């Protein structure tokens, strides 16, 4: 039995606490409606918002919560668990105040799972559909309060799952959850990327640093280089494959199809799997305005959103793009991925960067979604759609897909492996987003100190590492 808002229903799980579900609309205080029980389905209404709760015998998704309003608008859904003693977050950090989950921008990664419990038992709590606006937690006088945003009529209800485990470890609760969802947290389609280090550099390094890496791989023992991301080979961000056989790369160096084929063939001979760099969300601003203006993401004032912007190199001045393949940019990226697969027979996989953006794009409208009374499109929804399509192309061609800095589990699930930039909390959270798949950690900016720190965290978290040191530092790092 399960008690929600003083109404008892049959459910696939029981809780040692009372549960209250409420609504906040606008600047009002939360209200917890009285619920009617009709054949096990709970219904109620408060502040003009209809609430429908369907307990289910489904062990994976035992509780569905649906909201209904007369229009698409931002609603906050409150869930109060009365009497919860503590919450445990990834890394077994205990919740003291607000501090889990993130809103827009690129701040934080979403693992919408938290351990709740008393001294000896942790309950794993997972709230689906909040990846784009992760759940926030805070202590309340009555217990633990979980707050999630509902931004209009989503195409599926919120879903909740509880998994019990003995002990007070977050890992123990999460493990049982992840094992129930292998298609989310495990290797995609049974793909297994063998352990080994990831390395990235421009294609011109085939005869320079890459040759040195090959000679010195034995110094790294079992952590030898196995994967190579070919970066900076493209003429500008957003354009990764051209119809020309020869072009100037992002730094003005001559690059060609023949050269890239040579690099990839060399990698295969060395037992290294080559990947080509693509970017899911950024495009050089002039190219975007001239060729892909229908996809430029804008802020609430209607201005294009600037992203990667390196002073002194106009090729690296970029706008944020809506990557939904229904628009020009996403469709353009897909055509380029397909061309790369056809053009380079030794290509091992596609590397997709900048899957972390969570901005709200006010220049486009997702069905039934609005924010602050304006139609809008969460960029992370478009990223999810683009990665779904890229994954299909990779599967059909027998290629891998590796995703960099995914914003949450919905984004991470597409990758056969994940890479991360240097921010330590991202690595902690990715440990859970990639429960049964490899993670490589890129140290950035590159200094001996950051690399050494990364190696220590790598050992602690079970991640492999990306190698991007100057050649003269290789022996020293390998010795450590």
Secondary structure as the mmCIF struct_conf table of DSSP 4:
data_model
#
loop_
_struct_conf.conf_type_id
_struct_conf.id
_struct_conf.beg_label_comp_id
_struct_conf.beg_label_asym_id
_struct_conf.beg_label_seq_id
_struct_conf.end_label_comp_id
_struct_conf.end_label_asym_id
_struct_conf.end_label_seq_id
STRN STRN1 UNK A 2 UNK A 4
TURN_TY1_P TURN_TY1_P1 UNK A 5 UNK A 6
STRN STRN2 UNK A 7 UNK A 9
BEND BEND1 UNK A 12 UNK A 12
BEND BEND2 UNK A 16 UNK A 17
STRN STRN3 UNK A 18 UNK A 25
TURN_TY1_P TURN_TY1_P2 UNK A 26 UNK A 27
HELX_LH_PP_P HELX_LH_PP_P1 UNK A 28 UNK A 30
STRN STRN4 UNK A 31 UNK A 31
STRN STRN5 UNK A 36 UNK A 38
TURN_TY1_P TURN_TY1_P3 UNK A 39 UNK A 40
STRN STRN6 UNK A 41 UNK A 46
TURN_TY1_P TURN_TY1_P4 UNK A 47 UNK A 48
STRN STRN7 UNK A 49 UNK A 55
BEND BEND3 UNK A 57 UNK A 57
BEND BEND4 UNK A 59 UNK A 61
STRN STRN8 UNK A 63 UNK A 68
BEND BEND5 UNK A 70 UNK A 71
STRN STRN9 UNK A 74 UNK A 82
TURN_TY1_P TURN_TY1_P5 UNK A 83 UNK A 83
STRN STRN10 UNK A 86 UNK A 89
TURN_TY1_P TURN_TY1_P6 UNK A 90 UNK A 92
STRN STRN11 UNK A 93 UNK A 94
HELX_LH_PP_P HELX_LH_PP_P2 UNK A 95 UNK A 95
BEND BEND6 UNK A 97 UNK A 98
BEND BEND7 UNK A 100 UNK A 100
BEND BEND8 UNK A 104 UNK A 104
TURN_TY1_P TURN_TY1_P7 UNK A 105 UNK A 106
STRN STRN12 UNK A 110 UNK A 110
STRN STRN13 UNK A 113 UNK A 117
BEND BEND9 UNK A 118 UNK A 120
STRN STRN14 UNK A 121 UNK A 127
TURN_TY1_P TURN_TY1_P8 UNK A 128 UNK A 129
BEND BEND10 UNK A 131 UNK A 131
TURN_TY1_P TURN_TY1_P9 UNK A 132 UNK A 133
HELX_LH_PP_P HELX_LH_PP_P3 UNK A 134 UNK A 135
STRN STRN15 UNK A 136 UNK A 140
TURN_TY1_P TURN_TY1_P10 UNK A 141 UNK A 142
STRN STRN16 UNK A 143 UNK A 151
BEND BEND11 UNK A 152 UNK A 152
BEND BEND12 UNK A 155 UNK A 156
STRN STRN17 UNK A 158 UNK A 166
BEND BEND13 UNK A 167 UNK A 168
HELX_RH_AL_P HELX_RH_AL_P1 UNK A 170 UNK A 179
TURN_TY1_P TURN_TY1_P11 UNK A 180 UNK A 180
HELX_RH_AL_P HELX_RH_AL_P2 UNK A 182 UNK A 185
STRN STRN18 UNK A 186 UNK A 186
HELX_RH_3T_P HELX_RH_3T_P1 UNK A 188 UNK A 190
BEND BEND14 UNK A 195 UNK A 195
STRN STRN19 UNK A 197 UNK A 201
HELX_RH_3T_P HELX_RH_3T_P2 UNK A 203 UNK A 207
TURN_TY1_P TURN_TY1_P12 UNK A 208 UNK A 208
HELX_RH_AL_P HELX_RH_AL_P3 UNK A 209 UNK A 216
HELX_RH_3T_P HELX_RH_3T_P3 UNK A 217 UNK A 223
STRN STRN20 UNK A 225 UNK A 230
BEND BEND15 UNK A 232 UNK A 232
BEND BEND16 UNK A 234 UNK A 235
STRN STRN21 UNK A 236 UNK A 236
TURN_TY1_P TURN_TY1_P13 UNK A 237 UNK A 238
STRN STRN22 UNK A 239 UNK A 239
BEND BEND17 UNK A 243 UNK A 245
STRN STRN23 UNK A 246 UNK A 248
TURN_TY1_P TURN_TY1_P14 UNK A 250 UNK A 251
BEND BEND18 UNK A 252 UNK A 252
STRN STRN24 UNK A 254 UNK A 256
HELX_RH_AL_P HELX_RH_AL_P4 UNK A 257 UNK A 269
TURN_TY1_P TURN_TY1_P15 UNK A 270 UNK A 271
STRN STRN25 UNK A 273 UNK A 279
BEND BEND19 UNK A 280 UNK A 281
STRN STRN26 UNK A 282 UNK A 284
HELX_RH_AL_P HELX_RH_AL_P5 UNK A 285 UNK A 291
HELX_RH_3T_P HELX_RH_3T_P4 UNK A 293 UNK A 295
STRN STRN27 UNK A 296 UNK A 296
STRN STRN28 UNK A 298 UNK A 298
TURN_TY1_P TURN_TY1_P16 UNK A 300 UNK A 301
BEND BEND20 UNK A 302 UNK A 302
HELX_LH_PP_P HELX_LH_PP_P4 UNK A 303 UNK A 303
STRN STRN29 UNK A 304 UNK A 304
HELX_LH_PP_P HELX_LH_PP_P5 UNK A 305 UNK A 305
STRN STRN30 UNK A 306 UNK A 309
TURN_TY1_P TURN_TY1_P17 UNK A 311 UNK A 312
HELX_RH_3T_P HELX_RH_3T_P5 UNK A 314 UNK A 316
STRN STRN31 UNK A 317 UNK A 320
STRN STRN32 UNK A 321 UNK A 321
TURN_TY1_P TURN_TY1_P18 UNK A 325 UNK A 326
BEND BEND21 UNK A 327 UNK A 327
HELX_RH_AL_P HELX_RH_AL_P6 UNK A 328 UNK A 343
TURN_TY1_P TURN_TY1_P19 UNK A 345 UNK A 346
STRN STRN33 UNK A 349 UNK A 353
STRN STRN34 UNK A 360 UNK A 361
TURN_TY1_P TURN_TY1_P20 UNK A 362 UNK A 363
BEND BEND22 UNK A 364 UNK A 364
TURN_TY1_P TURN_TY1_P21 UNK A 367 UNK A 368
STRN STRN35 UNK A 370 UNK A 371
TURN_TY1_P TURN_TY1_P22 UNK A 372 UNK A 373
STRN STRN36 UNK A 374 UNK A 375
STRN STRN37 UNK A 377 UNK A 378
HELX_RH_AL_P HELX_RH_AL_P7 UNK A 379 UNK A 397
TURN_TY1_P TURN_TY1_P23 UNK A 398 UNK A 398
STRN STRN38 UNK A 400 UNK A 404
BEND BEND23 UNK A 405 UNK A 405
BEND BEND24 UNK A 407 UNK A 407
STRN STRN39 UNK A 408 UNK A 408
HELX_RH_AL_P HELX_RH_AL_P8 UNK A 409 UNK A 412
TURN_TY1_P TURN_TY1_P24 UNK A 413 UNK A 414
BEND BEND25 UNK A 416 UNK A 416
STRN STRN40 UNK A 417 UNK A 420
BEND BEND26 UNK A 422 UNK A 422
HELX_RH_AL_P HELX_RH_AL_P9 UNK A 424 UNK A 433
TURN_TY1_P TURN_TY1_P25 UNK A 434 UNK A 435
STRN STRN41 UNK A 436 UNK A 436
BEND BEND27 UNK A 437 UNK A 437
STRN STRN42 UNK A 438 UNK A 441
BEND BEND28 UNK A 444 UNK A 445
HELX_RH_AL_P HELX_RH_AL_P10 UNK A 448 UNK A 461
TURN_TY1_P TURN_TY1_P26 UNK A 462 UNK A 462
STRN STRN43 UNK A 464 UNK A 467
HELX_RH_3T_P HELX_RH_3T_P6 UNK A 471 UNK A 473
HELX_RH_AL_P HELX_RH_AL_P11 UNK A 474 UNK A 479
#
